[in-house]
Amino acid sequence: MEYQPLTLAIADDHNLFRKGVLELLKAFDEITLVADASNGAELLEKIESDLPDVIMLDLEMPEMDGVATSRYLLSKYPDVRILVMSTYGDEALVESLLEEGVKGYLLKNSEPDELRQALQALKAGKGFFSSGIKIDMLN
């Protein structure tokens, strides 16, 4: 399977998780990391001048969480492709993020291949939601 090249930024306050994802992404030749940060505010500083193809955001972070970061990015760049990551699959939360314009939601217990699929789907302008998430808006 041929994958489309894409640029990526990631924000997650859990260093071990973030660094693990970054290490995993090294195996995906098509992905170029342009920024990593421990919260939304730090991420915004790093990507302000060069928006990546996809932005991965942890839902819960100090200083500026994934929801606030998503709202800011979507208000400034309506076509931005955001993949929210969380351990929580709360359907009401996912629906509210969808209504705001977030295009993807990935559970942190997903397999590496599902992460790759999510990033490729968002790069292609499609949505992606972990298989464990069942909400009416996706039907």
ABEGO torsion letter per residue (X at the ends): XBBBBBBBBBBBABAAAAAAAAAAAAABAABBBABBBABAAAAAAAAAABBBABBBBBABBBGBBAAAAAAAAAAABAABBBBBBBABABAAAAAAAAAAGBABBBBAABBAAAAAAAAAAAAAGBBBBBAABBBAAAX
